[in-house]
Amino acid sequence: MKSERRDTPRIPITLETIVNYNNQNFQHSTTRDISLDGAFVESKTGHLPKKGMMELAIKMPVEGAPKYQRFHAQVVRLTNNGAGLIFDRVDTDSYAALLDLVFSRQGRGLW
């Protein structure tokens, strides 16, 4: 049995995501799950850097309307389907949207 390393619950949810690595490699993608600590981002190209830092824009519902929220993250796990990311720096508005999303969706599945 795998040991869970997250401090906060992981929510299975598909959200539109744009990954920006090194200010030159924008990729449209989706999340597979998200928590207050990070997310798993699917990648069809497989060009995400191991242990690399990147910026994400994740489309989340904010006051009933979808809005992109920005996050800085680091790759902590690579798979054939994408990468597990841990959030590094999150501004106040993005964190508030993330808190609302995670705690309003616990156990509800896809959005």
C-alpha positions in Angstrom: 0.0 0.0 0.0 1.3 3.5 -1.0 1.9 6.0 1.7 0.1 9.4 1.1 2.5 12.3 1.4 0.0 15.1 1.1 -1.0 17.2 4.0 -4.3 18.2 2.5 -7.0 16.1 0.6 -6.5 15.4 -3.1 -9.6 16.1 -5.2 -10.1 14.2 -8.5 -11.0 17.0 -10.9 -10.4 18.0 -14.5 -9.5 21.7 -15.0 -8.1 23.5 -18.0 -4.4 24.3 -17.4 -1.7 26.2 -19.2 1.9 25.2 -18.3 4.7 27.7 -18.8 8.2 26.4 -18.5 11.2 28.7 -18.9 9.0 31.5 -20.4 9.0 29.7 -23.8 7.1 26.4 -23.6 3.4 27.0 -23.2 1.4 23.8 -23.2 -2.4 23.5 -22.9 -3.2 20.6 -20.6 -5.6 19.5 -17.9 -5.3 18.5 -14.2 -6.2 15.0 -13.1 -6.4 16.0 -9.4 -5.6 19.0 -7.2 -4.9 19.7 -3.5 -3.9 22.8 -1.5 -0.3 21.5 -1.9 -0.1 20.7 -5.7 -1.7 19.1 -8.7 -1.2 16.3 -11.2 -1.0 17.8 -14.7 -1.5 15.6 -17.7 1.0 16.1 -20.5 0.7 14.5 -23.9 4.1 15.7 -25.0 6.1 14.5 -22.0 8.4 17.5 -22.2 8.1 18.6 -18.6 11.5 18.9 -16.8 12.3 16.6 -13.8 12.5 18.8 -10.7 12.0 21.9 -12.9 10.2 25.0 -11.8 7.3 26.3 -13.8 4.3 28.6 -13.8 0.7 27.3 -14.2 -2.5 29.0 -15.1 -5.4 26.8 -13.9 -9.0 27.7 -14.8 -11.1 27.6 -11.7 -14.6 28.8 -10.8 -14.5 32.1 -9.0 -17.8 33.6 -7.8 -19.6 31.4 -10.4 -17.4 32.3 -13.4 -14.3 30.5 -14.7 -11.1 32.5 -14.2 -7.4 31.5 -14.6 -5.4 31.5 -11.4 -1.6 31.6 -11.5 0.7 29.3 -9.5 4.4 28.6 -9.4 5.2 25.0 -9.0 8.0 22.4 -9.0 7.9 18.9 -10.7 8.2 16.3 -8.0 7.1 13.2 -10.0 7.1 12.3 -13.7 5.0 9.6 -15.3 4.2 8.7 -18.9 0.9 10.6 -18.6 2.2 13.9 -17.0 3.7 15.3 -13.8 3.0 15.6 -10.1 3.6 19.2 -9.1 4.0 20.9 -5.7 3.0 24.5 -5.5 5.9 26.8 -4.6 4.5 30.3 -4.5 0.8 31.1 -4.6 -0.7 34.6 -4.4 -3.6 35.4 -2.0 -6.4 35.4 -4.6 -5.3 32.2 -6.2 -5.0 30.5 -2.8 -8.5 31.7 -1.8 -9.9 30.2 -5.1 -8.0 27.0 -4.4 -9.3 26.8 -0.9 -12.8 27.3 -2.1 -12.5 24.7 -4.8 -10.9 22.0 -2.7 -13.2 22.2 0.2 -16.4 22.7 -1.8 -15.6 19.7 -4.1 -14.4 17.1 -1.6 -15.9 13.8 -2.6 -17.8 15.2 -5.6 -15.5 14.3 -8.5 -15.2 16.0 -11.9 -16.2 19.6 -12.5 
